[in-house]
């Protein structure tokens, strides 16, 4: 158990690093792509609904 306590203390002492600009762009791009694809799926579903049996 002492190893676990030492590990948690050493992890807590690690300073947080800010996101790099490229990481921020990748996050924004993936969120944008997800929202755009969701909207496209909604539009396609509106005009081409699945036939219910």
HTML snippet that shows the backbone in 3Dmol.js (N, CA, C, O; Angstrom):
<script src="https://3Dmol.org/build/3Dmol-min.js"></script>
<div id="view" style="width:600px;height:400px;position:relative"></div>
<script>
const pdb = `
ATOM      1  N   UNK A   1       0.801  -1.193   0.000  1.00  0.00           N
ATOM      2  CA  UNK A   1       0.000   0.000   0.000  1.00  0.00           C
ATOM      3  C   UNK A   1       0.848   1.263   0.000  1.00  0.00           C
ATOM      4  O   UNK A   1       0.437   2.293  -0.535  1.00  0.00           O
ATOM      5  N   UNK A   2       2.034   1.185   0.601  1.00  0.00           N
ATOM      6  CA  UNK A   2       2.872   2.378   0.648  1.00  0.00           C
ATOM      7  C   UNK A   2       3.338   2.769  -0.752  1.00  0.00           C
ATOM      8  O   UNK A   2       3.530   3.949  -1.043  1.00  0.00           O
ATOM      9  N   UNK A   3       3.521   1.751  -1.631  1.00  0.00           N
ATOM     10  CA  UNK A   3       3.901   2.062  -3.012  1.00  0.00           C
ATOM     11  C   UNK A   3       2.803   2.854  -3.711  1.00  0.00           C
ATOM     12  O   UNK A   3       3.085   3.775  -4.478  1.00  0.00           O
ATOM     13  N   UNK A   4       1.561   2.495  -3.446  1.00  0.00           N
ATOM     14  CA  UNK A   4       0.436   3.196  -4.036  1.00  0.00           C
ATOM     15  C   UNK A   4       0.361   4.630  -3.530  1.00  0.00           C
ATOM     16  O   UNK A   4       0.075   5.549  -4.297  1.00  0.00           O
ATOM     17  N   UNK A   5       0.619   4.822  -2.240  1.00  0.00           N
ATOM     18  CA  UNK A   5       0.617   6.172  -1.674  1.00  0.00           C
ATOM     19  C   UNK A   5       1.755   7.010  -2.255  1.00  0.00           C
ATOM     20  O   UNK A   5       1.571   8.189  -2.556  1.00  0.00           O
ATOM     21  N   UNK A   6       2.921   6.403  -2.409  1.00  0.00           N
ATOM     22  CA  UNK A   6       4.054   7.129  -2.986  1.00  0.00           C
ATOM     23  C   UNK A   6       3.780   7.494  -4.443  1.00  0.00           C
ATOM     24  O   UNK A   6       4.145   8.578  -4.900  1.00  0.00           O
ATOM     25  N   UNK A   7       3.133   6.578  -5.166  1.00  0.00           N
ATOM     26  CA  UNK A   7       2.805   6.841  -6.567  1.00  0.00           C
ATOM     27  C   UNK A   7       1.814   7.982  -6.684  1.00  0.00           C
ATOM     28  O   UNK A   7       1.977   8.857  -7.533  1.00  0.00           O
ATOM     29  N   UNK A   8       0.794   7.986  -5.848  1.00  0.00           N
ATOM     30  CA  UNK A   8      -0.201   9.056  -5.913  1.00  0.00           C
ATOM     31  C   UNK A   8       0.414  10.402  -5.527  1.00  0.00           C
ATOM     32  O   UNK A   8       0.047  11.434  -6.089  1.00  0.00           O
ATOM     33  N   UNK A   9       1.348  10.394  -4.571  1.00  0.00           N
ATOM     34  CA  UNK A   9       2.011  11.643  -4.188  1.00  0.00           C
ATOM     35  C   UNK A   9       2.909  12.149  -5.314  1.00  0.00           C
ATOM     36  O   UNK A   9       2.950  13.350  -5.580  1.00  0.00           O
ATOM     37  N   UNK A  10       3.624  11.248  -5.972  1.00  0.00           N
ATOM     38  CA  UNK A  10       4.507  11.681  -7.051  1.00  0.00           C
ATOM     39  C   UNK A  10       3.712  12.155  -8.261  1.00  0.00           C
ATOM     40  O   UNK A  10       4.134  13.077  -8.960  1.00  0.00           O
ATOM     41  N   UNK A  11       2.571  11.535  -8.510  1.00  0.00           N
ATOM     42  CA  UNK A  11       1.721  11.998  -9.613  1.00  0.00           C
ATOM     43  C   UNK A  11       1.151  13.377  -9.279  1.00  0.00           C
ATOM     44  O   UNK A  11       1.037  14.222 -10.166  1.00  0.00           O
ATOM     45  N   UNK A  12       0.796  13.616  -8.032  1.00  0.00           N
ATOM     46  CA  UNK A  12       0.241  14.905  -7.629  1.00  0.00           C
ATOM     47  C   UNK A  12       1.282  16.014  -7.735  1.00  0.00           C
ATOM     48  O   UNK A  12       0.920  17.176  -7.924  1.00  0.00           O
ATOM     49  N   UNK A  13       2.560  15.682  -7.618  1.00  0.00           N
ATOM     50  CA  UNK A  13       3.615  16.693  -7.673  1.00  0.00           C
ATOM     51  C   UNK A  13       3.986  17.092  -9.105  1.00  0.00           C
ATOM     52  O   UNK A  13       4.670  18.096  -9.304  1.00  0.00           O
ATOM     53  N   UNK A  14       3.547  16.325 -10.097  1.00  0.00           N
ATOM     54  CA  UNK A  14       3.884  16.637 -11.492  1.00  0.00           C
ATOM     55  C   UNK A  14       3.119  17.887 -11.906  1.00  0.00           C
ATOM     56  O   UNK A  14       1.898  17.932 -11.763  1.00  0.00           O
ATOM     57  N   UNK A  15       3.809  18.899 -12.413  1.00  0.00           N
ATOM     58  CA  UNK A  15       3.103  20.120 -12.829  1.00  0.00           C
ATOM     59  C   UNK A  15       2.268  19.871 -14.087  1.00  0.00           C
ATOM     60  O   UNK A  15       2.644  19.083 -14.954  1.00  0.00           O
ATOM     61  N   UNK A  16       1.128  20.561 -14.166  1.00  0.00           N
ATOM     62  CA  UNK A  16       0.265  20.432 -15.338  1.00  0.00           C
ATOM     63  C   UNK A  16       0.877  21.193 -16.500  1.00  0.00           C
ATOM     64  O   UNK A  16       1.391  22.299 -16.338  1.00  0.00           O
ATOM     65  N   UNK A  17       0.813  20.587 -17.661  1.00  0.00           N
ATOM     66  CA  UNK A  17       1.333  21.238 -18.854  1.00  0.00           C
ATOM     67  C   UNK A  17       0.169  21.758 -19.676  1.00  0.00           C
ATOM     68  O   UNK A  17      -0.831  21.060 -19.841  1.00  0.00           O
ATOM     69  N   UNK A  18       0.283  22.981 -20.197  1.00  0.00           N
ATOM     70  CA  UNK A  18      -0.807  23.510 -21.024  1.00  0.00           C
ATOM     71  C   UNK A  18      -0.851  22.791 -22.376  1.00  0.00           C
ATOM     72  O   UNK A  18       0.140  22.217 -22.827  1.00  0.00           O
ATOM     73  N   UNK A  19      -2.021  22.839 -23.004  1.00  0.00           N
ATOM     74  CA  UNK A  19      -2.156  22.224 -24.315  1.00  0.00           C
ATOM     75  C   UNK A  19      -1.359  23.013 -25.348  1.00  0.00           C
ATOM     76  O   UNK A  19      -1.302  24.242 -25.305  1.00  0.00           O
ATOM     77  N   UNK A  20      -0.755  22.293 -26.262  1.00  0.00           N
ATOM     78  CA  UNK A  20      -0.051  22.937 -27.361  1.00  0.00           C
ATOM     79  C   UNK A  20      -1.070  23.492 -28.350  1.00  0.00           C
ATOM     80  O   UNK A  20      -2.197  23.001 -28.413  1.00  0.00           O
ATOM     81  N   UNK A  21      -0.690  24.509 -29.123  1.00  0.00           N
ATOM     82  CA  UNK A  21      -1.633  25.062 -30.108  1.00  0.00           C
ATOM     83  C   UNK A  21      -2.142  24.018 -31.103  1.00  0.00           C
ATOM     84  O   UNK A  21      -3.310  24.061 -31.489  1.00  0.00           O
ATOM     85  N   UNK A  22      -1.300  23.096 -31.518  1.00  0.00           N
ATOM     86  CA  UNK A  22      -1.747  22.071 -32.464  1.00  0.00           C
ATOM     87  C   UNK A  22      -2.752  21.143 -31.800  1.00  0.00           C
ATOM     88  O   UNK A  22      -3.676  20.662 -32.456  1.00  0.00           O
ATOM     89  N   UNK A  23      -2.584  20.881 -30.492  1.00  0.00           N
ATOM     90  CA  UNK A  23      -3.545  20.039 -29.789  1.00  0.00           C
ATOM     91  C   UNK A  23      -4.903  20.731 -29.697  1.00  0.00           C
ATOM     92  O   UNK A  23      -5.944  20.086 -29.830  1.00  0.00           O
ATOM     93  N   UNK A  24      -4.891  22.041 -29.470  1.00  0.00           N
ATOM     94  CA  UNK A  24      -6.143  22.799 -29.427  1.00  0.00           C
ATOM     95  C   UNK A  24      -6.829  22.769 -30.782  1.00  0.00           C
ATOM     96  O   UNK A  24      -8.051  22.641 -30.856  1.00  0.00           O
ATOM     97  N   UNK A  25      -6.046  22.888 -31.866  1.00  0.00           N
ATOM     98  CA  UNK A  25      -6.624  22.840 -33.210  1.00  0.00           C
ATOM     99  C   UNK A  25      -7.200  21.463 -33.507  1.00  0.00           C
ATOM    100  O   UNK A  25      -8.254  21.359 -34.134  1.00  0.00           O
ATOM    101  N   UNK A  26      -6.528  20.406 -33.069  1.00  0.00           N
ATOM    102  CA  UNK A  26      -7.031  19.052 -33.287  1.00  0.00           C
ATOM    103  C   UNK A  26      -8.329  18.806 -32.516  1.00  0.00           C
ATOM    104  O   UNK A  26      -9.249  18.173 -33.034  1.00  0.00           O
ATOM    105  N   UNK A  27      -8.404  19.298 -31.298  1.00  0.00           N
ATOM    106  CA  UNK A  27      -9.623  19.145 -30.498  1.00  0.00           C
ATOM    107  C   UNK A  27     -10.767  19.904 -31.156  1.00  0.00           C
ATOM    108  O   UNK A  27     -11.863  19.365 -31.311  1.00  0.00           O
ATOM    109  N   UNK A  28     -10.518  21.150 -31.542  1.00  0.00           N
ATOM    110  CA  UNK A  28     -11.564  21.946 -32.185  1.00  0.00           C
ATOM    111  C   UNK A  28     -11.986  21.331 -33.507  1.00  0.00           C
ATOM    112  O   UNK A  28     -13.173  21.316 -33.831  1.00  0.00           O
ATOM    113  N   UNK A  29     -11.032  20.824 -34.272  1.00  0.00           N
ATOM    114  CA  UNK A  29     -11.361  20.202 -35.556  1.00  0.00           C
ATOM    115  C   UNK A  29     -12.195  18.952 -35.393  1.00  0.00           C
ATOM    116  O   UNK A  29     -13.136  18.734 -36.155  1.00  0.00           O
ATOM    117  N   UNK A  30     -11.870  18.128 -34.416  1.00  0.00           N
ATOM    118  CA  UNK A  30     -12.627  16.896 -34.219  1.00  0.00           C
ATOM    119  C   UNK A  30     -14.036  17.189 -33.711  1.00  0.00           C
ATOM    120  O   UNK A  30     -14.986  16.518 -34.114  1.00  0.00           O
ATOM    121  N   UNK A  31     -14.186  18.181 -32.833  1.00  0.00           N
ATOM    122  CA  UNK A  31     -15.521  18.562 -32.379  1.00  0.00           C
ATOM    123  C   UNK A  31     -16.349  19.134 -33.519  1.00  0.00           C
ATOM    124  O   UNK A  31     -17.532  18.821 -33.655  1.00  0.00           O
ATOM    125  N   UNK A  32     -15.721  19.978 -34.341  1.00  0.00           N
ATOM    126  CA  UNK A  32     -16.417  20.553 -35.491  1.00  0.00           C
ATOM    127  C   UNK A  32     -16.845  19.470 -36.469  1.00  0.00           C
ATOM    128  O   UNK A  32     -17.979  19.475 -36.947  1.00  0.00           O
ATOM    129  N   UNK A  33     -15.948  18.548 -36.765  1.00  0.00           N
ATOM    130  CA  UNK A  33     -16.265  17.453 -37.682  1.00  0.00           C
ATOM    131  C   UNK A  33     -17.412  16.603 -37.129  1.00  0.00           C
ATOM    132  O   UNK A  33     -18.297  16.204 -37.886  1.00  0.00           O
ATOM    133  N   UNK A  34     -17.413  16.324 -35.845  1.00  0.00           N
ATOM    134  CA  UNK A  34     -18.482  15.541 -35.237  1.00  0.00           C
ATOM    135  C   UNK A  34     -19.831  16.234 -35.342  1.00  0.00           C
ATOM    136  O   UNK A  34     -20.837  15.599 -35.658  1.00  0.00           O
ATOM    137  N   UNK A  35     -19.853  17.535 -35.077  1.00  0.00           N
ATOM    138  CA  UNK A  35     -21.109  18.283 -35.162  1.00  0.00           C
ATOM    139  C   UNK A  35     -21.598  18.350 -36.600  1.00  0.00           C
ATOM    140  O   UNK A  35     -22.788  18.173 -36.861  1.00  0.00           O
ATOM    141  N   UNK A  36     -20.685  18.606 -37.540  1.00  0.00           N
ATOM    142  CA  UNK A  36     -21.067  18.682 -38.957  1.00  0.00           C
ATOM    143  C   UNK A  36     -21.616  17.339 -39.427  1.00  0.00           C
ATOM    144  O   UNK A  36     -22.644  17.299 -40.102  1.00  0.00           O
ATOM    145  N   UNK A  37     -20.958  16.254 -39.086  1.00  0.00           N
ATOM    146  CA  UNK A  37     -21.441  14.942 -39.501  1.00  0.00           C
ATOM    147  C   UNK A  37     -22.787  14.605 -38.859  1.00  0.00           C
ATOM    148  O   UNK A  37     -23.616  13.945 -39.486  1.00  0.00           O
ATOM    149  N   UNK A  38     -23.016  15.042 -37.629  1.00  0.00           N
ATOM    150  CA  UNK A  38     -24.297  14.826 -36.979  1.00  0.00           C
ATOM    151  C   UNK A  38     -25.408  15.583 -37.699  1.00  0.00           C
ATOM    152  O   UNK A  38     -26.506  15.056 -37.881  1.00  0.00           O
ATOM    153  N   UNK A  39     -25.127  16.810 -38.106  1.00  0.00           N
ATOM    154  CA  UNK A  39     -26.105  17.599 -38.855  1.00  0.00           C
ATOM    155  C   UNK A  39     -26.383  16.955 -40.206  1.00  0.00           C
ATOM    156  O   UNK A  39     -27.538  16.868 -40.623  1.00  0.00           O
ATOM    157  N   UNK A  40     -25.334  16.502 -40.898  1.00  0.00           N
ATOM    158  CA  UNK A  40     -25.511  15.830 -42.192  1.00  0.00           C
ATOM    159  C   UNK A  40     -26.353  14.570 -42.016  1.00  0.00           C
ATOM    160  O   UNK A  40     -27.233  14.302 -42.834  1.00  0.00           O
ATOM    161  N   UNK A  41     -26.102  13.802 -40.978  1.00  0.00           N
ATOM    162  CA  UNK A  41     -26.888  12.602 -40.717  1.00  0.00           C
ATOM    163  C   UNK A  41     -28.353  12.958 -40.476  1.00  0.00           C
ATOM    164  O   UNK A  41     -29.246  12.265 -40.962  1.00  0.00           O
ATOM    165  N   UNK A  42     -28.602  14.024 -39.736  1.00  0.00           N
ATOM    166  CA  UNK A  42     -29.980  14.457 -39.494  1.00  0.00           C
ATOM    167  C   UNK A  42     -30.680  14.876 -40.772  1.00  0.00           C
ATOM    168  O   UNK A  42     -31.856  14.568 -40.966  1.00  0.00           O
ATOM    169  N   UNK A  43     -29.964  15.581 -41.654  1.00  0.00           N
ATOM    170  CA  UNK A  43     -30.551  16.008 -42.928  1.00  0.00           C
ATOM    171  C   UNK A  43     -30.841  14.799 -43.817  1.00  0.00           C
ATOM    172  O   UNK A  43     -31.913  14.710 -44.416  1.00  0.00           O
ATOM    173  N   UNK A  44     -29.896  13.877 -43.902  1.00  0.00           N
ATOM    174  CA  UNK A  44     -30.111  12.676 -44.708  1.00  0.00           C
ATOM    175  C   UNK A  44     -31.263  11.866 -44.159  1.00  0.00           C
ATOM    176  O   UNK A  44     -32.061  11.333 -44.930  1.00  0.00           O
ATOM    177  N   UNK A  45     -31.370  11.760 -42.854  1.00  0.00           N
ATOM    178  CA  UNK A  45     -32.461  11.011 -42.243  1.00  0.00           C
ATOM    179  C   UNK A  45     -33.790  11.696 -42.494  1.00  0.00           C
ATOM    180  O   UNK A  45     -34.815  11.024 -42.617  1.00  0.00           O
ATOM    181  N   UNK A  46     -33.795  13.016 -42.572  1.00  0.00           N
ATOM    182  CA  UNK A  46     -35.034  13.748 -42.828  1.00  0.00           C
ATOM    183  C   UNK A  46     -35.538  13.493 -44.238  1.00  0.00           C
ATOM    184  O   UNK A  46     -36.733  13.273 -44.436  1.00  0.00           O
ATOM    185  N   UNK A  47     -34.642  13.519 -45.224  1.00  0.00           N
ATOM    186  CA  UNK A  47     -35.050  13.359 -46.616  1.00  0.00           C
ATOM    187  C   UNK A  47     -35.107  11.921 -47.075  1.00  0.00           C
ATOM    188  O   UNK A  47     -35.826  11.622 -48.029  1.00  0.00           O
ATOM    189  N   UNK A  48     -34.383  11.018 -46.443  1.00  0.00           N
ATOM    190  CA  UNK A  48     -34.386   9.601 -46.798  1.00  0.00           C
ATOM    191  C   UNK A  48     -34.629   8.762 -45.551  1.00  0.00           C
ATOM    192  O   UNK A  48     -33.716   8.080 -45.085  1.00  0.00           O
ATOM    193  N   UNK A  49     -35.840   8.795 -44.999  1.00  0.00           N
ATOM    194  CA  UNK A  49     -36.092   8.041 -43.774  1.00  0.00           C
ATOM    195  C   UNK A  49     -36.075   6.544 -44.032  1.00  0.00           C
ATOM    196  O   UNK A  49     -36.321   6.087 -45.148  1.00  0.00           O
ATOM    197  N   UNK A  50     -35.784   5.799 -42.992  1.00  0.00           N
ATOM    198  CA  UNK A  50     -35.788   4.353 -43.081  1.00  0.00           C
ATOM    199  C   UNK A  50     -37.237   3.888 -43.116  1.00  0.00           C
ATOM    200  O   UNK A  50     -38.048   4.304 -42.288  1.00  0.00           O
ATOM    201  N   UNK A  51     -37.562   3.025 -44.076  1.00  0.00           N
ATOM    202  CA  UNK A  51     -38.942   2.535 -44.196  1.00  0.00           C
ATOM    203  C   UNK A  51     -39.252   1.607 -43.034  1.00  0.00           C
ATOM    204  O   UNK A  51     -38.521   0.648 -42.785  1.00  0.00           O
ATOM    205  N   UNK A  52     -40.334   1.892 -42.324  1.00  0.00           N
ATOM    206  CA  UNK A  52     -40.732   1.033 -41.211  1.00  0.00           C
ATOM    207  C   UNK A  52     -41.615  -0.100 -41.729  1.00  0.00           C
ATOM    208  O   UNK A  52     -42.420   0.082 -42.643  1.00  0.00           O
ATOM    209  N   UNK A  53     -41.446  -1.257 -41.128  1.00  0.00           N
ATOM    210  CA  UNK A  53     -42.188  -2.438 -41.592  1.00  0.00           C
ATOM    211  C   UNK A  53     -43.352  -2.706 -40.679  1.00  0.00           C
ATOM    212  O   UNK A  53     -44.102  -3.658 -40.898  1.00  0.00           O
TER     213      UNK A  53
END
`;
const viewer = $3Dmol.createViewer("view");
viewer.addModel(pdb, "pdb");
viewer.setStyle({}, {cartoon: {color: "spectrum"}});
viewer.zoomTo();
viewer.render();
</script>
